[in-house]
């Protein structure tokens, strides 16, 4: 706003307009003379608007290794992750942006919640043996994976003056609007077997299966 505008009244109250003018601007769409209002940003700042987002993330990893002998080796590794994000936005009906809006449409509340969860598990068994000129390696691996995502969004409009942003006090949904919800799940599993044989470090053979 222009720094020369008076932001407060002489009694300390906050005026809604910094300036009001009538009939000195041409509306190019309708080709007629129109007025304009310069709103006071401090007027909107005194109301309980809400715009915040909360994020949570939890992650845990675990790895185990067991070797009962020189030939055998067993291992397992797991990973678990969970993410949650919740956003809330509330524009109270007293804001100047709703001056020309129907009384039952003044004020907007929007809630956006997203979440994801995933886990991954890997297990492995390995065997290695050298007998004279023969060398044998056997490797068996398995994998499990799960990924889930969900999202929920909804908006409500129309609040009485003095509302604190509780959607229970709204008059309804936006025109042609409705809540939205989406959920997606992806799963994968995999098994791999690899056998390697070598004789005298000269002749080699590999067998792989998945």
Buried (B, 14 or more C-beta within 10 A) or exposed (E): EEEEEEEEEEEEEBBBEBBEEEEEEEEEEEEEEBEEBEBBEBBBEEBEBEEEEEEEEEEEEEEEEEEEEEEBBBBBBBBBBBBBBBBBBBBBBBBBEBEEBEEBBBBBBBBBBBBBBBBBBBBBBBBBEEEEEEBBBBBBBBBBBBBBBBBBBBBBBBBBEEBEBEBEBBBEBBEEEEEEEEEEEEEEEEEEBBBBBBEEEEEEEEEEEE
